[in-house]
Amino acid sequence: MSFEVRYSDLAGRIGKLVTPHGILETPAFIPVVHPVRQSISPRTLRKLGFDAVITNAYLALRHYGDEARKNGIHKIINSDCIVMTDSGGYQVLEYGQINVEPETIACFEIEIKSDIPVPLDKPTGFGLGHAKARRYVEDTLKNAKETLELVRTRDSIKNNVIGQESYRSVEPIWVGPIQGGEHTDLVKYSAETLDKMGFELMAIGSPVEVMERYEFSILSEMIVSAKSSVPTKPFHLFGAGHPITIPLVVALGCDTFDSASYILYAKEDRYMHANGTLKLQELSYFPCSCSVCSRFKTKELLQVDKEQRIIELGKHNLHVIKAEVSAVKQAIIDGRLWEYVLEKARAHPKLMEALYIFKDLQIVKDGTPKFKKKAIFLFEPLDQYRPEAERFRGMVADFKPFNTKQKLVLYPESDIHPFYTTLQYRQIRKKLPDAQVCTYNRFLGVIPAEISDIFPAAHNLSLKNHVLTSRVEDYPTFKISLEKFLFTNNFNEVIVVADEFIKQILKDPNIKALCTKILDFDINAISKL
C-alpha cells in the first residue's frame, strides 16, 4: 500500500492513498451506494466530486452472485471510481446473523475486484456487555486472520502464474476492522492485533449507534484508543456522515469515512446544513447556493414528486458534506484546524464536551507542525491545551539564560511581538541591565525575551485580558509552567508586574513566597522597579 501524507495539523492529514482504480485524496467522504437500488448513481456521485464509493459485498453476493464474479463490482454498480466493499457485518447488527462464511465473502471480494475490501466482521454495536463484546472482537479477529491468510495464499499462487489476466499492478487494500464499541480496552486490543497481522488500512466499526445518541465523547475515546495504538497507518471510520462530526473525527486522525446519511436523511425530508439538519417543512429559505437550492424555493421543493425530491435533497446533502470536507482540508493547510474544530463544536454541547479529549494527546501533538506560517488565535481556556501552547510551555520549563541571572522581571505581554522590540522592554533593560526579563501569557505561560520572537510566542493573537476570565482555576497550565520556570532557574529576586490575572495566581502561598516584589500593572510600573 502507498499512503503519502502531504500536510498535517493536529492528527488530521491530507494524504494520497493509491488504489487499483486511482488515487484517493484524504480526508475523504465515501458515499454508501446500494448494489441493487441506487437513488443517486455512482456516476453522478463521481460528477459531484466523490472519487470513491462503498457498497455491500454481502448484498452483491446475494443478488448477483456469479454475474458479479464475472463482470466485477465496478460494472455491477456502473462505477468507474474507487470501490470499497463492506463485508456485510452491518447486517449482523440489523438482522442478528447472516448466512455466509468469512472465506466465502473474502473470495467474493477478491473475484469482484474490490479496491478496498473488508473481511467479515461482527460489529459490537453499542450497549453490549464487556464479556460478549470481547467474544465479538475475537470472532472478528479470527475472521480477519483467516481472510489475510487466504489473500496471501491466493497472491502467492497468482504470482507464480505468468500473464494471469486478473493481475493488477496495484493490489487491493485490505481493511482491518476494529471492534469493541465503547469498551476502549477492547478497541485498543483489536487495533494492535490487526496491526500485527499486517493490515495496512484500519477501520473503526460500531460508531453509528454512538453518534445517533450524540455521544461524541465516547466516539472520540474509541478513535483515540485505536489511533494511539496504530498512529501512522491510515484510518477509516464506518458510518460517519453528519457534517458536524467531520472536523472532530478528522482532527483525531480519521482519513476516510463513509455513510448513507445523505440519502437516508433525504428520504425523511431532512435537509443538511453546516451545523446540523432541519426538516424541509421547517425552512422558509435555503441557507445554501448549491445547484439544488438555487433552482428551487422551499415550497417548490416540497411540491416535487417524492422520488425526485429524495434525489434533489440527496444531492444537496452531498454538497454540504463535500463542502465540509473541503473546509477541513483548507484548515489543515492553513494550520487552523484547532480553531475550526472549536468553531464547529459550538453547534452542539456534546461536541464541546468531546473536545476535552484533546488535552495532552500525543497523536495530536505529533501531527501538529512545530512552526506555522500564520499566527494562532487564543480565545478561551481550552486553547491553553492546543499543541503549540503545550509545546512552548514545555520548552520554557527547561529554559536557562546563557549567562546565569540572579534577578527576574515578569511583565504582562503587550500587543507588540516580539517583546524585545517594545519600548517597555528597553526601559526595563535600561533600569535593570542584569535582569532576566520575561513576559507572561495565560495561554503560553512565561515567555523569556530571548525567545519571544519564535513561534508561537511572536505569532499569536488573544482576547484582551479584561475580556477573559481571571479565574485561575480555568488556567491550571499557567501556574504549573510558572512554578517549573522559577524552580529551574532559582532566582534570588523575582519582581512581578502584576495584572489582574497573575494577582490571582500570587494568592497561592507557594508561588508568592518565591516573589520578592509585586507591583501593580499601570503606566508607572516600570519606574517603580
C-alpha positions as semicolon CSV with decimal commas, in nm:
position;residue;x (nm);y (nm);z (nm)
1;M;0,000;0,000;0,000
2;S;0,114;0,354;-0,075
3;F;-0,009;0,634;0,153
4;E;0,166;0,970;0,124
5;V;0,096;1,242;0,381
6;R;0,127;1,590;0,229
7;Y;0,002;1,816;0,510
8;S;-0,093;1,761;0,872
9;D;-0,240;1,952;1,162
10;L;-0,348;1,801;1,494
11;A;-0,396;1,435;1,397
12;G;-0,565;1,538;1,071
13;R;-0,383;1,466;0,745
14;I;-0,413;1,546;0,378
15;G;-0,276;1,242;0,203
16;K;-0,280;1,032;-0,110
17;L;-0,399;0,672;-0,092
18;V;-0,308;0,468;-0,401
19;T;-0,569;0,208;-0,504
20;P;-0,617;-0,011;-0,814
21;H;-0,867;0,241;-0,954
22;G;-0,676;0,558;-0,886
23;I;-0,560;0,789;-0,610
24;L;-0,792;0,889;-0,328
25;E;-0,706;1,218;-0,161
26;T;-0,777;1,214;0,210
27;P;-0,958;1,310;0,421
28;A;-1,239;1,175;0,207
29;F;-1,607;1,106;0,250
30;I;-1,708;0,781;0,077
31;P;-2,081;0,768;-0,005
32;V;-2,262;0,439;0,053
33;V;-2,439;0,302;-0,255
34;H;-2,674;0,005;-0,255
35;P;-2,557;-0,258;-0,506
36;V;-2,912;-0,304;-0,636
37;R;-3,119;0,009;-0,565
38;Q;-2,950;0,343;-0,626
39;S;-3,136;0,671;-0,596
40;I;-2,820;0,858;-0,695
41;S;-2,590;0,664;-0,926
42;P;-2,214;0,626;-0,868
43;R;-2,158;0,807;-1,199
44;T;-2,348;1,105;-1,062
45;L;-2,154;1,083;-0,737
46;R;-1,832;1,100;-0,940
47;K;-1,957;1,412;-1,117
48;L;-2,039;1,566;-0,779
49;G;-1,675;1,525;-0,678
50;F;-1,661;1,192;-0,495
51;D;-1,378;0,968;-0,614
52;A;-1,480;0,660;-0,415
53;V;-1,796;0,479;-0,312
54;I;-1,862;0,193;-0,073
55;T;-2,110;-0,086;-0,139
56;N;-2,211;-0,406;0,036
57;A;-2,039;-0,725;-0,079
58;Y;-2,287;-0,949;0,106
59;L;-2,586;-0,793;-0,075
60;A;-2,400;-0,806;-0,407
61;L;-2,333;-1,177;-0,350
62;R;-2,699;-1,246;-0,271
63;H;-2,839;-1,054;-0,566
64;Y;-2,576;-1,103;-0,837
65;G;-2,351;-1,397;-0,740
66;D;-2,172;-1,533;-1,049
67;E;-2,266;-1,229;-1,257
68;A;-2,067;-1,010;-1,017
69;R;-1,778;-1,256;-1,021
70;K;-1,771;-1,246;-1,400
71;N;-1,814;-0,872;-1,455
72;G;-1,667;-0,720;-1,139
73;I;-1,825;-0,486;-0,887
74;H;-1,749;-0,173;-1,090
75;K;-1,966;-0,291;-1,378
76;I;-2,237;-0,420;-1,144
77;I;-2,287;-0,078;-0,984
78;N;-2,188;0,108;-1,303
79;S;-1,897;0,293;-1,149
80;D;-1,557;0,395;-1,284
81;C;-1,428;0,520;-0,948
82;I;-1,265;0,353;-0,649
83;V;-1,496;0,096;-0,491
84;M;-1,472;-0,010;-0,128
85;T;-1,675;-0,312;-0,023
86;D;-1,815;-0,372;0,323
87;S;-1,837;-0,740;0,407
88;G;-2,192;-0,742;0,536
89;G;-2,108;-0,707;0,902
90;Y;-2,359;-0,426;0,939
91;Q;-2,634;-0,674;0,851
92;V;-2,538;-0,859;1,170
93;L;-2,647;-0,553;1,365
94;E;-2,964;-0,528;1,158
95;Y;-3,071;-0,894;1,149
96;G;-2,863;-1,066;1,418
97;Q;-2,688;-1,311;1,183
98;I;-2,607;-1,362;0,815
99;N;-2,575;-1,695;0,638
100;V;-2,227;-1,666;0,489
101;E;-1,876;-1,777;0,583
102;P;-1,580;-1,536;0,612
103;E;-1,391;-1,728;0,342
104;T;-1,686;-1,700;0,104
105;I;-1,706;-1,323;0,144
106;A;-1,329;-1,282;0,114
107;C;-1,313;-1,488;-0,206
108;F;-1,607;-1,299;-0,349
109;E;-1,447;-0,960;-0,276
110;I;-1,130;-1,076;-0,449
111;E;-1,322;-1,208;-0,751
112;I;-1,531;-0,893;-0,798
113;K;-1,208;-0,688;-0,788
114;S;-1,289;-0,467;-0,493
115;D;-1,033;-0,188;-0,450
116;I;-1,071;-0,168;-0,071
117;P;-1,228;-0,490;0,066
118;V;-1,323;-0,556;0,429
119;P;-1,315;-0,901;0,596
120;L;-1,638;-1,027;0,750
121;D;-1,658;-0,867;1,093
122;K;-1,900;-0,895;1,383
123;P;-1,994;-0,544;1,499
124;T;-2,021;-0,491;1,872
125;G;-2,260;-0,203;1,832
126;F;-2,339;-0,004;2,147
127;G;-2,454;-0,120;2,488
128;L;-2,312;-0,471;2,465
129;G;-2,164;-0,611;2,785
130;H;-1,786;-0,640;2,805
131;A;-1,773;-1,021;2,800
132;K;-2,000;-1,052;2,497
133;A;-1,823;-0,766;2,322
134;R;-1,494;-0,949;2,379
135;R;-1,635;-1,259;2,206
136;Y;-1,744;-1,044;1,911
137;V;-1,396;-0,891;1,891
138;E;-1,234;-1,236;1,896
139;D;-1,472;-1,358;1,622
140;T;-1,379;-1,057;1,409
141;L;-1,006;-1,109;1,466
142;K;-1,036;-1,478;1,377
143;N;-1,218;-1,391;1,055
144;A;-0,961;-1,122;0,974
145;K;-0,669;-1,358;1,026
146;E;-0,823;-1,630;0,809
147;T;-0,903;-1,374;0,539
148;L;-0,548;-1,242;0,533
149;E;-0,408;-1,596;0,512
150;L;-0,642;-1,668;0,222
151;V;-0,539;-1,349;0,041
152;R;-0,169;-1,424;0,085
153;T;-0,214;-1,780;-0,041
154;R;-0,402;-1,664;-0,350
155;D;-0,145;-1,389;-0,413
156;S;0,135;-1,645;-0,393
157;I;-0,040;-1,870;-0,646
158;K;-0,119;-1,575;-0,871
159;N;0,239;-1,450;-0,872
160;N;0,352;-1,792;-0,994
161;V;0,116;-1,781;-1,293
162;I;0,276;-1,567;-1,560
163;G;0,038;-1,345;-1,754
164;Q;-0,267;-1,415;-1,539
165;E;-0,549;-1,186;-1,651
166;S;-0,656;-1,091;-1,300
167;Y;-0,314;-0,945;-1,213
168;R;-0,318;-0,579;-1,112
169;S;-0,006;-0,365;-1,069
170;V;-0,165;-0,203;-0,763
171;E;-0,312;-0,456;-0,525
172;P;-0,637;-0,405;-0,331
173;I;-0,604;-0,262;0,018
174;W;-0,746;-0,499;0,276
175;V;-0,903;-0,328;0,575
176;G;-0,853;-0,434;0,936
177;P;-1,197;-0,396;1,104
178;I;-1,158;-0,272;1,463
179;Q;-1,438;-0,365;1,700
180;G;-1,504;-0,314;2,070
181;G;-1,759;-0,033;2,077
182;E;-1,747;0,180;2,390
183;H;-1,510;-0,068;2,555
184;T;-1,189;0,118;2,472
185;D;-0,963;-0,156;2,609
186;L;-1,113;-0,392;2,350
187;V;-1,075;-0,129;2,078
188;K;-0,707;-0,093;2,166
189;Y;-0,658;-0,470;2,174
190;S;-0,839;-0,512;1,843
191;A;-0,634;-0,239;1,671
192;E;-0,300;-0,370;1,798
193;T;-0,380;-0,727;1,695
194;L;-0,490;-0,628;1,344
195;D;-0,179;-0,415;1,307
196;K;0,044;-0,711;1,397
197;M;-0,142;-0,925;1,142
198;G;-0,027;-0,682;0,874
199;F;-0,341;-0,492;0,774
200;E;-0,244;-0,168;0,603
201;L;-0,568;0,028;0,639
202;M;-0,751;0,025;0,971
203;A;-1,125;0,083;1,016
204;I;-1,317;0,163;1,333
205;G;-1,651;-0,016;1,348
206;S;-1,969;0,029;1,551
207;P;-1,982;0,410;1,580
208;V;-2,331;0,460;1,431
209;E;-2,533;0,399;1,746
210;V;-2,287;0,610;1,945
211;M;-2,333;0,902;1,704
212;E;-2,710;0,860;1,691
213;R;-2,707;0,918;2,068
214;Y;-2,477;1,220;2,021
215;E;-2,222;1,051;2,248
216;F;-1,932;1,227;2,082
217;S;-1,707;1,188;2,385
218;I;-1,741;0,809;2,357
219;L;-1,679;0,827;1,983
220;S;-1,364;1,032;2,047
221;E;-1,239;0,782;2,303
222;M;-1,295;0,497;2,056
223;I;-1,097;0,677;1,786
224;V;-0,815;0,777;2,020
225;S;-0,784;0,426;2,164
226;A;-0,739;0,281;1,816
227;K;-0,534;0,564;1,667
228;S;-0,293;0,586;1,961
229;S;-0,220;0,215;1,920
230;V;-0,154;0,243;1,545
231;P;-0,063;0,610;1,486
232;T;0,087;0,604;1,137
233;K;-0,146;0,388;0,929
234;P;-0,448;0,539;0,753
235;F;-0,781;0,504;0,933
236;H;-1,137;0,464;0,810
237;L;-1,444;0,534;1,025
238;F;-1,758;0,341;0,938
239;G;-2,092;0,520;0,937
240;A;-1,979;0,882;0,986
241;G;-2,176;1,112;0,758
242;H;-2,306;1,404;0,963
243;P;-2,134;1,733;0,874
244;I;-2,087;1,841;1,237
245;T;-1,883;1,528;1,318
246;I;-1,640;1,557;1,027
247;P;-1,399;1,818;1,175
248;L;-1,379;1,626;1,504
249;V;-1,308;1,283;1,354
250;V;-1,054;1,420;1,106
251;A;-0,874;1,612;1,383
252;L;-0,848;1,286;1,579
253;G;-0,692;1,105;1,284
254;C;-0,965;0,954;1,063
255;D;-0,859;0,972;0,700
256;T;-1,173;0,834;0,534
257;F;-1,531;0,781;0,646
258;D;-1,850;0,654;0,488
259;S;-2,224;0,688;0,533
260;A;-2,559;0,660;0,359
261;S;-2,679;0,961;0,561
262;Y;-2,711;1,181;0,253
263;I;-2,989;0,965;0,109
264;L;-3,139;0,835;0,436
265;Y;-3,190;1,193;0,554
266;A;-3,335;1,285;0,215
267;K;-3,595;1,007;0,246
268;E;-3,708;1,172;0,571
269;D;-3,709;1,522;0,414
270;R;-3,411;1,615;0,630
271;Y;-3,202;1,899;0,492
272;M;-2,836;1,909;0,592
273;H;-2,666;2,238;0,669
274;A;-2,321;2,325;0,800
275;N;-2,420;2,284;1,166
276;G;-2,682;2,011;1,161
277;T;-3,007;1,915;0,990
278;L;-3,356;2,060;0,958
279;K;-3,685;1,924;0,834
280;L;-3,761;2,063;0,492
281;Q;-4,103;2,176;0,616
282;E;-3,934;2,399;0,877
283;L;-3,738;2,601;0,622
284;S;-3,850;2,931;0,476
285;Y;-3,521;2,994;0,298
286;F;-3,234;2,773;0,186
287;P;-2,904;2,875;0,355
288;C;-2,713;2,732;0,059
289;S;-2,633;2,817;-0,302
290;C;-2,577;2,469;-0,447
291;S;-2,746;2,380;-0,775
292;V;-3,049;2,235;-0,594
293;C;-3,102;2,529;-0,359
294;S;-3,050;2,773;-0,647
295;R;-3,315;2,602;-0,861
296;F;-3,588;2,558;-0,601
297;K;-3,757;2,759;-0,333
298;T;-3,851;2,567;-0,020
299;K;-4,220;2,538;-0,106
300;E;-4,140;2,436;-0,462
301;L;-3,918;2,151;-0,348
302;L;-4,190;2,028;-0,111
303;Q;-4,428;2,001;-0,406
304;V;-4,190;1,793;-0,616
305;D;-4,267;1,422;-0,660
306;K;-4,137;1,224;-0,361
307;E;-3,879;1,018;-0,553
308;Q;-3,743;1,323;-0,732
309;R;-3,737;1,520;-0,406
310;I;-3,528;1,245;-0,246
311;I;-3,276;1,273;-0,530
312;E;-3,263;1,653;-0,511
313;L;-3,228;1,656;-0,132
314;G;-2,968;1,381;-0,154
315;K;-2,761;1,589;-0,397
316;H;-2,787;1,890;-0,169
317;N;-2,683;1,684;0,132
318;L;-2,381;1,556;-0,060
319;H;-2,291;1,916;-0,145
320;V;-2,293;2,006;0,225
321;I;-2,078;1,706;0,320
322;K;-1,828;1,776;0,042
323;A;-1,809;2,143;0,140
324;E;-1,738;2,042;0,500
325;V;-1,458;1,806;0,396
326;S;-1,308;2,080;0,176
327;A;-1,325;2,331;0,462
328;V;-1,144;2,086;0,691
329;K;-0,874;2,030;0,428
330;Q;-0,820;2,404;0,391
331;A;-0,798;2,438;0,770
332;I;-0,525;2,171;0,773
333;I;-0,326;2,353;0,506
334;D;-0,369;2,687;0,685
335;G;-0,268;2,537;1,020
336;R;-0,604;2,638;1,164
337;L;-0,767;2,300;1,228
338;W;-0,779;2,367;1,603
339;E;-0,968;2,692;1,553
340;Y;-1,201;2,529;1,302
341;V;-1,281;2,231;1,524
342;L;-1,368;2,464;1,815
343;E;-1,580;2,680;1,588
344;K;-1,778;2,382;1,462
345;A;-1,808;2,224;1,807
346;R;-2,033;2,510;1,914
347;A;-2,305;2,354;1,700
348;H;-2,381;2,113;1,985
349;P;-2,288;2,098;2,358
350;K;-2,199;1,728;2,327
351;L;-1,936;1,819;2,070
352;M;-1,781;2,075;2,305
353;E;-1,764;1,811;2,576
354;A;-1,577;1,582;2,338
355;L;-1,305;1,838;2,272
356;Y;-1,152;1,796;2,616
357;I;-1,003;1,469;2,494
358;F;-0,751;1,684;2,304
359;K;-0,578;1,777;2,631
360;D;-0,223;1,640;2,629
361;L;-0,298;1,396;2,347
362;Q;0,021;1,264;2,189
363;I;-0,121;1,185;1,844
364;V;-0,242;1,546;1,823
365;K;0,097;1,683;1,928
366;D;0,282;1,462;1,680
367;G;0,069;1,574;1,388
368;T;0,090;1,947;1,460
369;P;0,379;2,128;1,283
370;K;0,638;2,289;1,508
371;F;0,614;2,609;1,305
372;K;0,327;2,763;1,111
373;K;0,300;3,045;0,860
374;K;0,008;3,207;1,040
375;A;-0,048;3,323;1,395
376;I;-0,258;3,106;1,624
377;F;-0,576;3,250;1,778
378;L;-0,637;3,214;2,151
379;F;-0,993;3,269;2,270
380;E;-1,079;3,067;2,579
381;P;-0,935;2,839;2,850
382;L;-0,946;2,531;2,625
383;D;-0,689;2,697;2,398
384;Q;-0,417;2,655;2,662
385;Y;-0,420;2,285;2,568
386;R;-0,359;2,329;2,197
387;P;-0,034;2,154;2,094
388;E;0,154;2,473;2,008
389;A;0,094;2,615;2,356
390;E;0,181;2,291;2,535
391;R;0,498;2,253;2,331
392;F;0,609;2,608;2,408
393;R;0,546;2,573;2,783
394;G;0,745;2,251;2,782
395;M;1,038;2,425;2,616
396;V;1,031;2,716;2,863
397;A;1,022;2,479;3,161
398;D;1,381;2,382;3,075
399;F;1,493;2,729;2,967
400;K;1,803;2,879;3,128
401;P;1,965;3,204;3,010
402;F;2,312;3,181;2,858
403;N;2,452;3,393;3,140
404;T;2,311;3,299;3,480
405;K;2,081;3,573;3,608
406;Q;2,003;3,638;3,973
407;K;1,707;3,865;3,911
408;L;1,384;3,806;3,720
409;V;1,130;4,060;3,596
410;L;0,788;3,929;3,492
411;Y;0,589;4,177;3,282
412;P;0,246;4,136;3,116
413;E;0,258;4,055;2,745
414;S;0,190;4,350;2,517
415;D;0,022;4,360;2,177
416;I;0,359;4,409;2,008
417;H;0,558;4,097;1,922
418;P;0,837;4,013;1,984
419;F;0,859;4,177;2,326
420;Y;1,225;4,278;2,290
421;T;1,123;4,530;2,020
422;T;0,895;4,725;2,256
423;L;0,962;5,048;2,445
424;Q;0,876;4,875;2,774
425;Y;1,148;4,617;2,721
426;R;1,408;4,884;2,650
427;Q;1,304;5,074;2,962
428;I;1,330;4,762;3,181
429;R;1,670;4,669;3,036
430;K;1,797;5,021;3,092
431;K;1,685;5,017;3,454
432;L;1,785;4,656;3,530
433;P;2,053;4,557;3,275
434;D;2,146;4,232;3,452
435;A;1,792;4,101;3,498
436;Q;1,623;3,818;3,314
437;V;1,318;3,977;3,151
438;C;1,011;3,771;3,069
439;T;0,655;3,846;2,971
440;Y;0,366;3,618;3,057
441;N;0,057;3,499;2,876
442;R;-0,214;3,290;3,039
443;F;-0,214;3,052;2,743
444;L;0,161;3,020;2,679
445;G;0,289;3,078;3,031
446;V;0,624;3,252;3,083
447;I;0,787;3,398;2,770
448;P;1,162;3,480;2,807
449;A;1,253;3,785;2,600
450;E;1,533;3,592;2,426
451;I;1,284;3,355;2,262
452;S;0,990;3,594;2,230
453;D;1,045;3,603;1,853
454;I;0,984;3,232;1,789
455;F;0,657;3,054;1,712
456;P;0,408;3,085;1,876
457;A;0,536;3,350;2,122
458;A;0,555;3,610;1,845
459;H;0,275;3,457;1,640
460;N;-0,040;3,458;1,849
461;L;-0,339;3,680;1,894
462;S;-0,557;3,651;2,203
463;L;-0,853;3,831;2,352
464;K;-0,776;4,128;2,575
465;N;-0,727;4,045;2,940
466;H;-1,028;4,247;3,051
467;V;-1,249;4,028;2,829
468;L;-1,109;3,697;2,954
469;T;-1,189;3,545;3,291
470;S;-0,928;3,589;3,564
471;R;-1,027;3,266;3,740
472;V;-0,700;3,084;3,798
473;E;-0,893;2,757;3,814
474;D;-0,957;2,795;3,440
475;Y;-0,584;2,812;3,356
476;P;-0,405;2,541;3,556
477;T;-0,127;2,512;3,299
478;F;-0,007;2,868;3,369
479;K;0,055;2,802;3,736
480;I;0,238;2,476;3,660
481;S;0,460;2,635;3,396
482;L;0,541;2,935;3,618
483;E;0,643;2,709;3,909
484;K;0,864;2,496;3,683
485;F;1,037;2,802;3,539
486;L;1,104;2,954;3,881
487;F;1,239;2,630;4,028
488;T;1,454;2,559;3,721
489;N;1,633;2,896;3,743
490;N;1,635;2,956;4,121
491;F;1,637;3,337;4,102
492;N;1,743;3,533;4,411
493;E;1,499;3,812;4,332
494;V;1,168;3,791;4,145
495;I;0,986;4,113;4,056
496;V;0,632;4,071;3,924
497;V;0,448;4,350;3,745
498;A;0,106;4,203;3,810
499;D;-0,210;4,233;3,607
500;E;-0,542;4,109;3,745
501;F;-0,482;3,755;3,628
502;I;-0,144;3,696;3,787
503;K;-0,264;3,864;4,107
504;Q;-0,495;3,564;4,146
505;I;-0,200;3,328;4,085
506;L;0,002;3,506;4,353
507;K;-0,259;3,421;4,615
508;D;-0,102;3,076;4,615
509;P;0,138;3,094;4,914
510;N;0,393;2,867;4,748
511;I;0,426;3,094;4,445
512;K;0,401;3,417;4,644
513;A;0,688;3,301;4,863
514;L;0,911;3,286;4,555
515;C;0,837;3,650;4,462
516;T;1,030;3,931;4,635
517;K;0,848;4,231;4,488
518;I;0,498;4,268;4,341
519;L;0,394;4,584;4,156
520;D;0,056;4,679;4,014
521;F;0,050;4,689;3,635
522;D;-0,006;5,055;3,544
523;I;0,158;5,333;3,349
524;N;0,412;5,395;3,624
525;A;0,502;5,031;3,695
526;I;0,843;5,036;3,523
527;S;0,954;5,346;3,713
528;K;0,894;5,155;4,039
529;L;1,121;4,866;3,953
